[in-house]
Every structure is written in C-alpha cells, then in structure tokens.
C-alpha cells in the first residue's frame, strides 16, 4: 500500500535529477573539449584577456577592475543570502511537519505521509545549503582576486596574470555551480504538491539551460573567426 502511494515519487523525482546530471555532464565535456561552442568556455577566454589587460595597465584601470569584481561579489552575496533565507524558512517548516502534512492530504499524486513530507523538505533544504556553500566559496576566491589584480607588476611578484586568472576562474566556476544548485532547488519546490510537477520542471530546465549555455551556430562562426 505504501509503495502505491510513493511509486511516483521514487520514479519521477530521481528521473528528473538524472536528466539534469546527464545534461551537465555533457556540458562539462563540451566545455573541456569544445570551449568555444559554449558560453562558459567563451567567458573563460574573455576573463583571461580581461585580467591581462587590467594588470598590464593597472595604474589607469585599477578602479575599473575593483568595481567589476565588486559587482561579481555583490551578485554572489545576494544569491547566498537568498539561499540561506530559504533554508531558514524550510527549517522552520520541517520543525512543524505535522501541521503542514494535513493540508497536503488532498494531494492528487505522490505520497504525503510524515516521512515523505520530511524527506521532500530536507532534500530541498540540502540543495539550498549547498548553493549557499558554493556561493560563499565563490566570494572568497573573487575577493582574493580583487586584491591580487592590483598588486604591482614586479619580476619577484608571484601574483602573475596567469595565477590571478586561475583564482578568478575558481570563483566564477563556484558561482556557476551555486547558481545551478539554486535553480535545481527551485525546480524541486513543486515536489511539495506532487512529483509530476518536479519532473516537468526538470525537463523544462534542460532546454532552458541549453539556450543559455551554448552559442548559436551563427555566432559560433564569428567566435571561431575571432579566436583564429
């Protein structure tokens, strides 16, 4: 009887997570092997040129470099704040699971017992917590790059443009992972009302991410010409 209540949760929710994992594994493969076909790979190249330009003429561009990195820190800070606020709200809801279980007894699809309701909120809570963690780490690396990019260029200075670029790339990648975890957590929120909505949201996110992550063929040719 319990299986009949939760079989949709057991099948659809992991299936939606599987689609997201397969897409991002494929995206990672493309970024590593064909970076110019993805917006992430192009951003990596552009940031590298930007760091070299800022550090080569640092006396004139130091303020612009600091303001640009400060904007990146502000964005990560806002996402981290939203994630931890949602975590606090979910923690309050989890602590009062019994009161929220009764209104969900009329759920059309999926299980809505005490254990399953708790599992739903804990899963969503973990995604938001990891999103907060990655955004916090991103702030650390971007803040470090903010200091390093303004160091004077000296033969004895170990903060070379390549090193600063590497630090900045770590911060940018952590920010990207934090954003993806945040969006995935948002797609899991409809699980409160049933697993079908979670599956539909997960399927919808894949083409949405594809349009954001990959360069259209018309632009790809122009990017390759510039790269050559």
N, C-alpha and C positions, 0 to 999 in steps of 0.2 A: 504493500500500500504506500509506503514511504517512497519507494522507487518511482511509482506512478506520479507522485507529486513533484519530484525533483529531477526527473529524467531530462526535461528541457533545460534546466539549469546546468546539469552535468554535461550536456552535449553542446548547446549553443554558445554558452559563455567561453569555454575553452576553445571552441572553434573560432570565435571572433578574435580571441587573443592569438591563436595560431596564425590567422591571416595577417595580423599586424606584425608578428615576429618574422614571418616569411618575407613580407614586403621590405622591412627594414634590413633584413639580412641581404636581400638583393640590392637594396640601395647602398649598403656598405660596400658590397662587391663592386658596384659601379663607381663609387667614389674612389676606391683604391685603384681600379684598372682603367676607367674612362672618366677621369675627374671633370673634363671639360663638357661632358654631357649632363652634368648635374649642377644645380645652383650652389650646393655646398662646396664642390670642387672649385668652381669659379670664385667663390668668396674666399677660399683659402689662398688662391693665387693673388687676388686683389689685395687681401690683407698683407701679404708678403711684400708686394710693391709699396703699399702704403707705409709700412714700418720702415722700409729702406728710405723712402722719401722724407719721412718725419725725422729720422735720425741723421740723415745727410745734411739737412738744412735746419737743424734743431733750434738755432738761435731765432729764426723767423717763424717757425711752425710749432714751437713748443706749446703755445696756448691752445692752438687748434687740436693738437694731439691729446692734451689733457681733457679738453671739453668733449672730444669724441669718445674717449674711453670712459669719461664720467657718465655720458649718456648710456653707454652699454651697462655700466654698473647699476644705474638707476633702473633700467629695464629688468635686470636680473633681480634686483631688490624688490621691485613691485611684484614680480611673479612669485618670489619666495614668500613674501608677506601674504599674498592671496592663498598660497598653498597651506601655510601654517594656520591661517584663519579658518579655512575649510576643515583642516584637521581638528581644530578645537571644536568646531560645530559638530563634526561627526563623532568625536569622542563623547560629547555631551549626549548625543542621540544614542550611542551604544550603551552608555551607562543607564539609560532608561528604555531598554529594548522592549520591555513588556507593554509599555504604553503605546509604542508605535506598531506593535505586532497586531493589535486588534483592528485598526483601520485597514490593514493590509490583508485581512482575511477574505476580502472580496476580490482579491487578485485573480484575474482570469487564467493566466498561465504561470506555471512555476510553483515552487514550494514557498511557503510563507510561515514555516514553523519558527520557533525561537532560535534554534541552531542556525537555520539557513539565513534568517534575517541578520543575525550577528555576523555570520560569515560574509554576507554582502557588504556590510558597513566596514568590517575590518579590512577586507580586500581593497575597497576604495580608499580607506584611510592609509593603507600602506603605499599605494600609488602616489597619493598626495605627499606623504612623508618623504619618499624617495625623490619626488620632484623638488621639494624644499631642500633636500640634501644636495642635489646636483646644482641647483641654483646658488646655494651658499658656497659651494666649492668654486663655482664659476666666478663669483665675486672676488674670492681670494686671488685667483690667478690673474684676472683682469686688473685688479688693484695693484698686484705686483708688477704687471706690465706697465702700468701707469707710472710707476717710479723708474723702472729700468729704461723706458723710452727717452727719458730726459737726462740720462747720465751723459757726461761729456765723452766724446769720442777720443780715446787715447789708446795707443798701442798696448798698454798694460791692462786696459779695461776688458774684463771678461764678458761684460754685457754687450755682446755683438748683436747686430741686427738679426742674425740667424737665431740666436738664443732668445731674444725678445719675441721674435715671431713664433717660436716654439711655445713660449709661455702663453702668448695671446691665443694661439690655436687651441691649447688645452682649455682655456677659459671659454672660448667660443663653442668648442665641442661639448663641454659640460652644460653650457646653456642650452644647446640644441637638444641634448638628451633630456634635460629637465623640462623643456617645453613639450617634448613628445610624451613624456610621462604624465604631464598635466592634462594634455588633450585626451590621452587614453583614460585617465581617471574621470574626466567629464563624460566620456562615452560609456563609462561603467555606471554612472549615476542612475540612468533609467532602469538598471537592474532591480532597483527597489520596487518597481512596478511590474517586473517580469523580465525573463531572459530574452524574449523575442526582440524587444527594443534595443537591448545591448548588442545583439547580433546585427541588427540593421544599422546601428550607429557605427559599429566596427567596419562593416562592409562599405559604408558611405565614406569613412575616413580615408580608405585606401586610394580611391581616385582623387580625392581632395589633396592628399599628400603628394600624389604623383604629379599633379599640375603645379604644385609648389616646388617640388624637388628637382624636376627635370626640365631642361632647356628645350623649347620648341625647335623643330628641325630648321625653321627659317633663321632663328637666332643662332643655332648651333654652328651653321656655316660661317656666320660673321665672327663668332668667337674663335673658331679654328683659324680663320684668316689673321685675326689679331694676334693669336698665340704664335703663329708661324712668322 
